[in-house]
Amino acid sequence: MFPLYPERSLFTEGDPKYILVHEAISAGTVIIREVSEAGSVPEVMVNNDGELPILILEGEELRGAKQNRMAATTVLVGAKSRVRIPVSCVEQRRWRYDSRRFTSGSHCPPSLRHHLKRMAGGGHGSPSHQTALWAEIRRRHGAMGVSSTTDDLSAALETHRERVERVQEQLPYPPSASGVAVAIGGKVVSVDIFDTPETLAKTWDRLVQGLALDALEVRNDECQATATSVEARLYAARELRWSRTHIAAHPQHRWLFQTKRCGKFSARRVEQIVKRYAEQAGIQATPHVFRHQCITFLTKTSGLADAELQLITGHARRETLAVYQHVAVDGQLAERYQAAMKEVDL
């Protein structure tokens, strides 16, 4: 392991403060559950009741509920918000409730995180993506002599816990480091950089647990990485494109009109809201009337193509737009007729 000490922070001072998900779970300020009673393999629901955003790192293991999962990407969940996050299953042969809430587990090995990224091209959550991940976990278990009736990734940690703990003792957190590069058998397998040394310090033991599982599988360690090889890999990474991740479930995150918990309104709820305000205004109105008027106006004035209007309306058939187009044309003809009649001296 090669500790990294960036000369300057890669992050701006204006970035929001946060706490890590395992801290929030221990404090009871976040609840992570299945998205519904039936559950959905590639998603879980995060309910953050705390005053600070919660950082969930890629590879974070979540244990319990209907299946153990790992976070498929790094997510910053906004304070006082509720959001679904993408996950991958790391326990194939269980689809029943072990508990109603997820608890915090370890951190997945770098090789699995790499496998996750390599498969991302096939679409996260796709059957082929998940099947390949399960196959990789079974292969690892076979190579490491791990037995698990549910093909649970965490069984490898429990089987080799003493050896993992020895690795942790040999690799204490390097003070003031805010990043770490990991090499196994002469090959750099992962690089993690955090905004502050404090975040890495809090995550260190969990990262080392995942690293140890990869290291225990490698039998030939004659080839060792050097600082020069790590520097070469980091230099190449300078050409990578960086993207800024916004807070998930921020008040302006997903829906134009949304509930207090940043979810979408049901159709019935929208009808109730429109009815209440229509009565207060002394008019007759429904969501359908508003939609009709809006699309008629756009058809008349915007110059948008039929395909664009269909996307806005949500109509399955483009022919349905003919209703709005006829109304708009009829209205235009009426206006032109009235304007022409004003010029006629009767």
PyMOL commands that set and color helices and strands:
alter all, ss='L'
color gray80, all
select helices_A, chain A and resi 21-27+110-122+127-144+154-159+161-170+197-217+227-237+267-281+287-301+306-313+318-343
alter helices_A, ss='H'
color red, helices_A
select strands_A, chain A and resi 2-4+19-20+30-33+43-48+54-56+60-64+69-71+75-77+81-89+102-107+179-184+187-193
alter strands_A, ss='S'
color yellow, strands_A
deselect
rebuild
show_as cartoon
